[in-house]
Amino acid sequence: MTWQEHDAVLFDLDGVITPTAEVHMRAWSDMFSEFLASWDGEGDTAAYTDVDYFAHVDGKPRYDGVRDFLTSRGIPAPQDLVRELGDRKNDAFNVVLARDGVQPYPGSVRLLDHLGRLGTPLGVVSSSANAPAVLEAAGLLARFRTVMSGAVATELGLPGKPAPDTFLHAAAELGATPQRSVVLEDAVSGVRAGRAGDFGRVVGVDRGAGEKALREAGADVVVADLADLVPAGDAA
């Protein structure tokens, strides 16, 4: 990557900057496992697994993830049930974040440091309504000129990933065109959003989705750690 060729860099948060994806995964698993164990209506109530998370939930706005998972199991998904389950999951996440805090990935901080020295405008585009709180807990909020959280997207009426709208809005806020901007994503839905928005570079960060799936979704390059994108010899 030649970062000087780009006018803005847009980061997903969970799984890209911070390992909060692991917290989200646990919160989703606890919530859906409890729900499936108590559900006696129509549909498949087999145990919830990580495969379900990556296929139906990862990277999406919370209520969309609930709806898509229920639909995948043939379980009716009326709006009141979708909202109830989504709110339950959010409560579980906030409990874990307040209790344990969060540390950013060291490699991600290295890339942020490098881009900060270049003066590159940075933004976060996250489906999570908790994005500002997570960035604050990680000590990184001041690094970003714009934070497009799930809550902001809802206020603006923007559809979530895999639609490109949240990324496009964030790029515009940074004064950059999509073609001159970079998207960094660990979720298949987020990579698809970057590709659909015709961004100049879409980088997949493989935290579990798999290189093949990320490339098929449209990633130009896939890395295991953002430190791999810091030029050799860059000052630590």
Secondary structure, DSSP 4 states (H G I P E B T S, - for coil): --GGG-SEEEE-SBTTTBTHHHHHHHHHHHHHHHHHHH--SSS--PPP-HHHIIIIITTS-HHHHHHHHHHHTT----HHHHHHHHHHHHHHHHHHHHHH-----HHHHHHHHHHHHHT--EEEE-S-TTHHHHHHHHT-GGG-SEEE-HHHHHHHT---TTSSHHHHHHHHHTT--GGGEEEEESSHHHHHHHHHTT-SEEEEE-SSS-HHHHHHHT-SEEESSGGGGSPTT---
